[in-house]
Amino acid sequence: MTLERQIAIVTGASRGLGRAIALGLARAGACTVLVARNGGALNEVATAIENAGGETMVVTCDVREPAATRAVVERALAEWGRIDVLVNNAGVALRRPALDTSLADWQRVVDTLLTGTFLMTQAALPSMIAARRGNIINLVAPLEKIAVPGLSAYAAAKWGVEGLTRTLAKELRRYGINVNGLHPGGFADTAMVRDTVPELKQGLLDPTVIVPAALALAAQPPRGITGTTIDALAWNDGMAREVDA
């Protein structure tokens, strides 16, 4: 299925993996709804998309707020009438020993990563269910590869996103909606990673590593791959081997 004129919402689109995915979707012909709290950074991404001839919309939003997530969907529907793709990527990180993690800090991380994914998905579902199609991509994490002391809140939230992904896939398959998890395959070279794990100097992955797998998941037809977690680095390696063969 082509992504031409597909309507895609991308949260956390102002930087890092979300920015890379949004630009990739736009290059593939999708109309993008760029979502984050930083409107200035979103506008820079939107300008890049528009300069390349793409259609896009900027919506500032805190995904922890139910009314704000509903407003994103309402704006997209008012402009284009449907939602084909939802990429849940909004994120924050906290590196602090569990003993020193306040409840407020814990809730900020979990509410952004896990509750935000739930709220954004819940807001988009009525439109997708009515159309009996859609692709939801939830950014998870290669937790077995990035087990770093101090990331307890982040890791717990990302495990929650993975569980939510698998359960939603079972609930929504009958409507033709695919729900999958996606991660870069390791630590990506993003501002959040550099700030949170500054001791990492080598081996960081370019954020664009995630784009080919994201585009493939976004372009799936109803009743495609669902309920899986895709390692983008492994996906790219598999594509390369296929080409070499």
CORMOFEN-V128558 format. One record per residue. RES is the residue in one small letter. OMEGA is omega in whole degrees, -180 to 180 (999 if undefined). Layout:
res:RES omega:OMEGA
res:RES omega:OMEGA
This chain:
res:m omega:180
res:t omega:175
res:l omega:-180
res:e omega:179
res:r omega:171
res:q omega:-177
res:i omega:-174
res:a omega:173
res:i omega:178
res:v omega:176
res:t omega:-175
res:g omega:-173
res:a omega:-174
res:s omega:-177
res:r omega:171
res:g omega:-176
res:l omega:180
res:g omega:178
res:r omega:-180
res:a omega:-180
res:i omega:-180
res:a omega:179
res:l omega:178
res:g omega:178
res:l omega:-180
res:a omega:179
res:r omega:179
res:a omega:176
res:g omega:-180
res:a omega:169
res:c omega:-170
res:t omega:172
res:v omega:-175
res:l omega:-173
res:v omega:173
res:a omega:177
res:r omega:-176
res:n omega:-177
res:g omega:-180
res:g omega:179
res:a omega:177
res:l omega:-180
res:n omega:177
res:e omega:177
res:v omega:180
res:a omega:179
res:t omega:179
res:a omega:180
res:i omega:-178
res:e omega:178
res:n omega:178
res:a omega:177
res:g omega:-179
res:g omega:176
res:e omega:-177
res:t omega:179
res:m omega:178
res:v omega:177
res:v omega:175
res:t omega:-172
res:c omega:167
res:d omega:-173
res:v omega:176
res:r omega:-175
res:e omega:-178
res:p omega:-179
res:a omega:-179
res:a omega:179
res:t omega:177
res:r omega:-180
res:a omega:177
res:v omega:-179
res:v omega:180
res:e omega:179
res:r omega:-180
res:a omega:-180
res:l omega:179
res:a omega:-178
res:e omega:-170
res:w omega:172
res:g omega:180
res:r omega:174
res:i omega:-179
res:d omega:-173
res:v omega:173
res:l omega:175
res:v omega:179
res:n omega:-175
res:n omega:-177
res:a omega:-177
res:g omega:170
res:v omega:179
res:a omega:176
res:l omega:175
res:r omega:-177
res:r omega:177
res:p omega:-178
res:a omega:-179
res:l omega:-176
res:d omega:-179
res:t omega:179
res:s omega:177
res:l omega:179
res:a omega:178
res:d omega:178
res:w omega:-178
res:q omega:179
res:r omega:-180
res:v omega:-177
res:v omega:-179
res:d omega:179
res:t omega:-174
res:l omega:-173
res:l omega:-180
res:t omega:178
res:g omega:176
res:t omega:179
res:f omega:-177
res:l omega:-180
res:m omega:178
res:t omega:-180
res:q omega:-180
res:a omega:-177
res:a omega:-171
res:l omega:-178
res:p omega:179
res:s omega:-180
res:m omega:180
res:i omega:179
res:a omega:180
res:a omega:-177
res:r omega:176
res:r omega:176
res:g omega:177
res:n omega:178
res:i omega:-180
res:i omega:179
res:n omega:178
res:l omega:177
res:v omega:-179
res:a omega:176
res:p omega:-166
res:l omega:178
res:e omega:-179
res:k omega:-173
res:i omega:179
res:a omega:-177
res:v omega:177
res:p omega:179
res:g omega:-179
res:l omega:-175
res:s omega:-179
res:a omega:-180
res:y omega:-178
res:a omega:180
res:a omega:-180
res:a omega:-179
res:k omega:173
res:w omega:177
res:g omega:178
res:v omega:179
res:e omega:177
res:g omega:177
res:l omega:-180
res:t omega:-177
res:r omega:-180
res:t omega:178
res:l omega:179
res:a omega:179
res:k omega:-179
res:e omega:-167
res:l omega:-178
res:r omega:-178
res:r omega:177
res:y omega:-178
res:g omega:-178
res:i omega:177
res:n omega:180
res:v omega:-178
res:n omega:173
res:g omega:-179
res:l omega:174
res:h omega:-174
res:p omega:-178
res:g omega:-180
res:g omega:177
res:f omega:177
res:a omega:-179
res:d omega:180
res:t omega:179
res:a omega:-179
res:m omega:179
res:v omega:-179
res:r omega:179
res:d omega:-173
res:t omega:-178
res:v omega:-173
res:p omega:-179
res:e omega:178
res:l omega:-179
res:k omega:-176
res:q omega:174
res:g omega:178
res:l omega:-177
res:l omega:174
res:d omega:-179
res:p omega:-179
res:t omega:178
res:v omega:-174
res:i omega:-170
res:v omega:-177
res:p omega:179
res:a omega:179
res:a omega:-180
res:l omega:180
res:a omega:179
res:l omega:-179
res:a omega:-175
res:a omega:-177
res:q omega:171
res:p omega:175
res:p omega:-180
res:r omega:175
res:g omega:175
res:i omega:179
res:t omega:178
res:g omega:-178
res:t omega:172
res:t omega:-176
res:i omega:173
res:d omega:-174
res:a omega:180
res:l omega:178
res:a omega:177
res:w omega:-179
res:n omega:178
res:d omega:179
res:g omega:177
res:m omega:-179
res:a omega:179
res:r omega:180
res:e omega:179
res:v omega:-179
res:d omega:-180
res:a omega:999
